[in-house]
């Protein structure tokens, strides 16, 4: 049972990350057509930072399984979220400090990509509750 639940969670996480990846490509393409290459790169960087952080979180949070490991599962979630925050801050600082990219376009893309997580379950048509 735990293995089946774990597989469902991993499948759902992969689908959500795929939707985010497609969203990053979509907003990058739109920004390229509307505002040019510099804005497009900033948007792509912002969306990619968000996507990378969510991937790190998912890997750490879903690494531990089993009903008897509830405490370890919670630790995995906390550690995953901590790593996600540190990675996000480090990457944003590096981008702002050492590259000509960043600014409002990067922050917008980061926030929009994070918000796409709320829309993704409707797009994938795979609510986790239906499988449980």
N, C-alpha and C positions, 0 to 999 in steps of 0.2 A: 504494500500500500504506500509506504513512504517513498519507495523508488518511483512509483507511478506519479505521485504528487510532485516529486522532485523533477521528473521529466516534463510534466505539464508546466511547472514554474519556469524551467529553463527554456522550454519552447516559447512560452509567453514572453519572457525577457528578450529572447532572440528576435521575436517578431516586433516587439516595441523598439528595439535598437535598430532594426531594419527600417522601420517607418521613420525613425529619426534621421537615419542616414539619407534616405530618399528626400526627406524634408530639407536637409542641409544642401543637397544638390539642387533642389528646386529653388530655394531662396537665393542660392549663389548664382544660378542661371538668370533668375529674374533681375538680380542686382547688376549682373554683367550687362544685360540688355538695357536696363534703365539708367545706370549710372557709370558704367565702365569698369575696367579691370581693377583699379585700386580698391574701389568699394567692394567689388566681388571677392577679392582676396581677403579683405577684412571680414566680410560676412562668412566666408568659408572657414576662416580661422576661428571665429567666435562659435559657430555651430559645431566645429570639430572639437573644440575644447569641451563643450557640453557633452557631446557624444562620447568622447574618450572618458570623461569623468563618470558618466553613467555606465559605461562598459566595465570600468574598474570596480564600481560599486556592485554591479551584477555578479561579476566573477567572485568577489569576496563574499558577498551576501549569500550566494547559492553554493558555496564551496562545502558547507557542512549540511548534512541531512540526517533525518531520523528523529522520531518522536522523543527518544531518550536523550537527545542532544539539544534540547530546547535552549538551554543556557548558552551553549556554543553557537547556536544559530543566531541568538540575539547579539552575542559578541561579534559575530561575523557581520551583521547588519551595521553595528556601531563602527567597527573597524573599516568597513567598506565606505560608509558615509564620511568618516574622518579622512580617509585616503582621497576620496573624491573632492572634498573641500580643499585639502592641501594641494592636490594636483591642479585644481582649477585656479587657485590663487597664484601658485607658482607660474603656471603657463601665462596667465594674464599679465603678471608683473613682467615676465620676460618679453612678451609681445609689446607691451606699452613702452618698456625701457629700451629695448634693443632693435626694434624694427620700425619702419615708417607706417606700419599698419596698426589697426586698433581703432579706438575712438568709439563714437556712437554706433557706427555700423556693426562693429564687433560685439558690443554689448547688446544691441538689439537682436543680433543673430543668436547669441547665447541664450537670452531670455526667451526668444521665440522658439528655439529648439527645445528648451526645457518645458515650455508650455505645450509643445506638440505631444509630450508624453501623456497629457490629459486627453487629447483627441485620438491618440493612437489606438486605444482599445476599440473605439467605434469603427475605425478604419480597418482594423484587422478582423473584426467581427468574431473575436475569440475571447469573450470575457472569462476570466479565471473561475468565477463562481459557477459557470455552466459546467465546467469539467469536474468540479469537486464532488 
